């Protein structure tokens, strides 16, 4: 990771005040209101954030679906998070950086949604229309990666399954149905396993 990279975080205290949990929280508005309240989110150097569990890095985790199937891929060797290399994933997304964050102070949530669009566009090209909905917040304090991250799970419902990769770290990309995903669950990163297990409730 770049030593000077800054990432969007909230304090663990703010997360706990909204209601600490492990796994998925489906009461999304409660967490949106707390996490994106003015003055709550901030940027800090990523090398510090990765080692300080008193902060949670906010990570959009965009699941894409079309005709009952879900986009899935394997993280290649160029993945920014080396601890997740070779794991199958359901989510597209990553850290939010202070790029074009002109509305941050006044409208942090609106600006976050714009940042998610930019982040996804860096990794894949979507050649169809879609609808975006935040369906869950995701927390997993059972491992070192999870302790310093808080996932915001989006569901993008695509009109057509027209997605192509832009990032080299994305390999073996394909749309799979639930049965097919269950067969490869053991090879998934933890967040994807949690999302797969909760798809029926979230979608």
N, C-alpha and C positions, 0 to 999 in steps of 0.2 A: 504494500500500500504506500501511497505517496506520504512522506512525512509531514507535508504541509496541508494535506487534505483536511477539510472541516466537514463535519456531518451534523445532521439535525438530531437533537436529543431532547428528552425531558428527564427531570429528576425522578428517581425511583419513588421519592416521597409523593410527587404528583400522581404517579401511576397508582400508588397504594391508596391515596385519598379518593381516587375514582372507584377503587375496588380491586384489590389484588386478586389474581386468579392464576391457575395453571391450566393450559389447554386453550379452549376457545371461549370467548365471551361474545354472545350474540346481541347483547343490548348495546349496539354500536353507538347510538346517539349519546349515551352517557359518557362514553370515553372520548368521543369526538369533542364534546363540549368542554371536557376537562383538559385534554391533551393539547387542544388548539386554542385555549383561552389566551388572550393577549398576555405576554410576559412569561408564559409557561415554556413553550419550545424555545430552544436556543441552539447555537452552533458551538461545537468544540472540536479541537484537533482529534482526528480519528485514532491515532496511536494511544492517546489518553483514554478515549471513550472505550476502546477495546479491552482495557484493563481495569476499568472502574465500574463495578456493578451498582454504584450509587446513581448511575445514569442509565437510561435506556435509549438506544439509538432507534429512531422511528424508521421502519422498513416497509414500504409498500410491497405487497405480495399479491401480484395480479394473476388470478386464475382465469384462463380463457376457455370458453365452452361454445360448442356449436353442434346442434342436432344430437344432443345427448352424449357427446364425446368431449374430452378435455385435453388441452394441449399439454404435452409432457416432453421433457428433454433430459439429457445427461450433461452435467457440467464438465467441460473439458479442462485441460491443464492450464488454460489461460484464465480461469475463473479468478476473480478478485479475492474471494474468500477461499483460501487454500484448504481450510478445514472441511469444505464441502465438495472438493474435486472428486469426480467419478460417481457422485450421487445423482440419482434420478430426481427430478424436481417437477412440481406442478405450478410453481410460481415464477413469474417474471418480475423483476424489480431489483431494488438495491438502495444504497444509501442516498439520502437527499443532501445535496451540496448547495452552498449559497450562490447559485447561478441565477441571475435575473430575479433575485428575490426582492423586487422593488416594493411589493405590496405586503411584505412579511409582517411589519409592525401592526398595520391596520386590519389586514384580512389574512391571517395565517392559514386558515383552512382552505380558502379559495386558492391561495398561492400554492399550498401543498398539492392540490388536485392538478394544477398546471404542471408542477414539478414531476408528478407521477407520469403524466403524458410524455414529458421529455425523456424521463428515465426509460420508459418502455420503448420509446422510439429509437433509443440508442442501441437497444439489444435486438429488436425484431421490427420488421416492416409489416404493417397490417393493411391489407388491400381490400377492405370491406368496411361497412358501417358496424357499429357496436353500441351497446348500452353498458354503462359503468354503474356498479352498485357496491358499496362497502357492506360486506356481509358478516364480518367478524373482526375482533381483535384477537391476536394470538400471542400467548406468552408461554415460555418453557424454561424454567429455571433449573432444569435437571442436568444441564451441560454447560460448558464454558461459553459456547457461542450464544446460547439462549439467554444466559444471565445478563447479557449486555445489549439485548435487542428486544424490541416490541414490534410485532408484525401487525400491519393493517391489511386485512385480507379483502381484496377487491374481486368481484366477479364481472368479467367482461363477456357479455353475451354477443357473439359475432353473428352477423347475417349469413356469412359464408366462411368456410374454413380456409381462408386465404391469409396465411402467415408465413413469412420467410425470415430466416435469421440474418442478422447483421453482425453480431459478435461471434468471433471464432470460438469462444468458450462454450457456445451452444451447439451440442451435437445430438444426433439421433432424435431429432424433433419430429413428433407425430401426434395426431389426435387419437386417443384411446378411450374406450368406454370403461365403465366402472369395473366390469369383470376383468378386463385386460389390465387395468391399473392394480387391481387386487393381486394379480399374479406376480407383479414386480414390486409390491409394497416393501419387501425386505431390502430392496436396493435403494429405497428413497431416503432423502434427507429427512430429519425428524419433523420439520415443519410440514413437509408434504404428507408424511404419514398421518399427522394430526388432522390436516385438512381433508385428506381422503376419508378418514374415519368419520368426519363430521359433515361431509358433503350433503347427505340427505337432510340434515337439519338446516344447513346454511343456504342451500340453493333454493 
